[in-house]
Amino acid sequence: MTREDEKALLARIARLLDTPEHLGHPLYEALEALYLHHRAQQEQLERMITISDRYQQLAMEARQVTQTRYERALRRQQKLSRISDGYQALMRERNQALHEASTHDSLTGLPNRRLIDEWLQRLDGSRCRYTLALLDIDHFKAINDRYGHDVGDRLLVAVSSTMRKALRESDLCGRWGGEEFLLLFTDTALDEAGDIVERLRQQLANVSIRHDNQRLSVTLSAGLSERRDTESHTDTLKRADRALLKAKHDGRDRSLADAKP
């Protein structure tokens, strides 16, 4: 029976019960009781349906609220993640910049004395063969005094750039201090390193900068020493420095090697 048929039947029964001539019928009381019971059950069912609908509506609203809160929390978390990622990227960049600043010369971009010393200390624990060369720009103080430190800095940058391009990939070059540079030739004997330094000095002598309609160039002196089996990098450096001092004493614009036992 469909719902429409049920409504039609209940309407028919209600009309019969409202007819006075049926009051004395033996089935009247039973039919009336059944009708009232059915109406009571129908009203209870409708109340349950109403409560169920309301509950479902509340559940849906609660689910929507929860979904909205979840999406808001998710957006906030995504925003925080982006901020965190950006902060970490910034920290990595700053750490890299700090490391670069602590290990490289700010003017020339070459490794500084601290980084060079770390390289050499690591070599102390190995049996690696290497030659060191200390190069010094001749009369650099006079250039600074006459033309100013800005001109001196430009010369340092020009010399550093040429030096970096002229050396082999395996060679290491750093600014040792002031106008002094240190070259590390790994797996290179003294004679071979000496040839490299001589070619390099000739190239550096052709480097010039323009200042007040004139071109300024420099020469360099160099001292070399090859590591001995039992000595530390400090001793090798001392011998290279001794050779550099002799090159300067002998008239500059030359390279000398310390090969004494």
Secondary structure, DSSP 8 states (H G I E B T S, - for coil): --HHHHHHHHHHHHHHHH-GGGTT-TTHHHHHHHHHHHHHHHHHHHHHHHHHHHHHHHHHHHHHHHHHHHHHHHHHHHHHHHHHHHHHHHHHHHHHHHHHHHHB-TTT--B-HHHHHHHHHHHHTS---EEEEEEEETTHHHHHHHH-HHHHHHHHHHHHHHHHHHS-TT-EEEEEETTEEEEEEET--HHHHHHHHHHHHHHHHT-EEEETTEEEE--EEEEEEE--TT--HHHHHHHHHHHHHHHHHTTSS-EEEE---
